[in-house]
Amino acid sequence: MIIKQFATLMKQCAREHDLVCRSGGEEFLIFLPNIECDVAFKIAERLRKNIAAHDFGMVGHVTTSIGIARWPDVSDGIDTVLKQADRALYSAKEAGRNRTHLIEAC
């Protein structure tokens, strides 16, 4: 139930042509084509704040940490970019969670 509500919040924060997907477990991706890092950061922050404010029923409120990488700036290979986004995510978690971090190259 929480994952469904989480996905709904993601779709509400994304644009119509963005791709929202679950990559496994509690990790999700939003592909934002043709967008600059500062705009991606604003979208991610809006999502993060909406999730923190949302009441998820029996579990109450939850938070999320978000990592951002930009393709093809980081690498031509999508696998490398996904790893960079994952590093940004773990950087956000290590900094105290409930944060959005960009990789340096973004």
C-alpha atoms as one frame of an Amber mdcrd trajectory, in Angstrom:
protein
   0.000   0.000   0.000   2.821   2.410   0.863   4.654   1.678  -2.389   1.487
   2.410  -4.396   0.956   5.718  -2.604   4.642   6.560  -3.024   4.406   5.864
  -6.771   1.310   8.058  -7.028   3.151  10.941  -5.368   6.045  10.452  -7.787
   3.723  10.597 -10.781   2.108  13.758  -9.430   5.505  15.484  -9.192   6.699
  14.314 -12.612   5.786  15.762 -15.969   3.533  13.867 -18.370   6.409  12.598
 -20.529   8.726  11.628 -17.639   9.247   7.949 -16.885   8.527   6.850 -13.310
   9.522   3.306 -12.346  10.477   1.091  -9.462  13.977  -0.324  -9.704  13.543
  -2.848  -6.917  12.793  -2.966  -3.231  12.373   0.554  -1.977  14.256   2.243
  -4.821  12.555   4.205  -7.565  13.680   6.154 -10.613  12.322   9.133 -12.486
  13.805   9.792 -15.902  13.437  13.489 -16.731  14.349  13.931 -20.412  15.772
  17.229 -21.641  16.043  18.919 -18.270  18.810  20.837 -16.533  20.134  19.756
 -13.143  18.727  22.769 -11.315  15.214  21.957 -12.565  15.666  18.260 -11.717
  16.728  19.337  -8.228  13.570  21.462  -7.837  11.380  18.542  -8.967  13.186
  16.187  -6.565  12.814  18.615  -3.675   9.095  19.053  -4.400   8.723  15.263
  -4.373  10.746  14.892  -1.177   8.650  17.501   0.623   5.359  16.029  -0.655
   6.369  12.592   0.594   7.355  13.939   4.022   3.999  15.763   4.323   1.890
  12.811   3.143   0.111  10.628   5.690   0.721   6.993   4.728  -2.022   5.660
   6.974  -0.913   3.080   9.509   2.787   3.990   9.221   2.171   7.731   9.381
   4.794   9.908   7.754   7.906   8.691   5.940  10.854  10.472   4.379  12.938
   9.870   1.296  16.478  10.538   0.175  17.103  11.367  -3.477  20.200  11.182
  -5.695  20.457  12.981  -9.034  22.785  12.371 -11.989  22.566  13.730 -15.532
  23.005  11.697 -18.687  25.070  12.053 -20.871  27.122  14.529 -18.775  28.451
  11.852 -16.444  28.964   9.082 -18.990  27.694   7.767 -22.291  26.649   4.542
 -20.578  23.371   4.445 -18.699  24.798   1.945 -16.185  27.467   4.443 -15.136
  24.914   7.220 -14.757  22.675   5.012 -12.616  25.680   4.200 -10.398  26.415
   7.925 -10.063  22.796   8.613  -9.076  23.086   5.786  -6.539  26.241   7.392
  -5.102  24.386  10.706  -4.784  21.551   8.850  -3.041  23.910   7.280  -0.504
  25.576  10.647   0.014  22.151  12.065   0.909  21.534   9.193   3.323  24.946
   9.589   4.965  24.345  13.338   5.381  21.307  12.667   7.543  18.577  11.336
   5.226  15.515  13.156   3.922  17.726  15.116   1.511  18.378  15.552  -2.192
  21.964  15.371  -3.473  23.399  15.956  -6.940  26.576  14.330  -8.168  29.406
  16.814  -8.691  29.323  16.635 -12.498  25.666  17.635 -12.662
